[in-house]
Amino acid sequence: MNIPTPRSAFAADENRRALVGETMDALEGLDELPLEEQTRRLTRAQAILAGVLSNDPDVTRPGLPGVEG
């Protein structure tokens, strides 16, 4: 049984706005990271933002952008 959370109750466009905000927040301090980590995070952010811009239904909230797992 899935119990809805306030975040899951958002309209799709609100979810996408929140996802963009989280994605951009995950890039804070990027210049202090090793080059490989910068590249990984930027690649992930680009994929998320491209999906949002193209209204891709497969773009979901991955948890913390830039964190694999």
C-alpha positions in Angstrom: 0.0 0.0 0.0 1.4 3.3 -1.0 0.8 6.2 1.3 0.8 9.5 -0.5 3.3 12.1 0.7 2.9 15.9 0.3 5.6 15.8 -2.4 3.8 13.0 -4.4 0.6 15.0 -4.3 2.2 17.9 -6.2 1.0 18.4 -9.8 3.4 17.2 -12.4 4.6 20.7 -13.3 5.3 21.4 -9.6 7.3 18.2 -9.3 9.3 19.2 -12.4 10.0 22.6 -10.9 11.1 21.0 -7.6 13.3 18.6 -9.6 15.0 21.4 -11.4 15.7 23.2 -8.1 17.1 20.0 -6.5 19.3 19.4 -9.6 20.7 22.9 -9.5 21.2 22.7 -5.7 23.2 19.5 -6.3 25.7 21.5 -8.4 26.6 23.8 -5.5 30.3 23.6 -4.7 31.0 21.8 -8.0 34.2 23.7 -8.6 35.7 22.2 -5.4 35.2 18.6 -6.5 37.6 16.4 -8.5 37.2 16.7 -12.3 35.7 13.2 -12.6 33.0 14.0 -10.0 32.3 17.3 -11.7 31.8 15.5 -15.0 29.5 12.9 -13.5 27.3 15.4 -11.7 27.1 17.7 -14.8 26.2 14.8 -17.0 23.5 13.7 -14.6 22.2 17.3 -14.3 22.2 17.7 -18.1 20.1 14.5 -18.5 17.6 15.6 -15.9 17.2 19.1 -17.3 17.0 17.9 -20.9 14.2 15.5 -19.8 12.3 18.3 -18.0 12.6 20.6 -21.0 11.4 17.9 -23.5 8.6 16.9 -21.1 9.9 13.4 -20.9 7.5 11.3 -18.8 10.4 9.1 -17.7 12.0 12.0 -15.8 11.4 11.3 -12.2 12.7 12.4 -8.9 15.9 10.3 -8.5 16.3 11.3 -4.8 19.5 13.4 -4.7 20.7 14.4 -8.1 24.3 13.5 -8.5 24.1 10.6 -6.1 24.1 7.2 -7.6 22.8 4.3 -5.7 
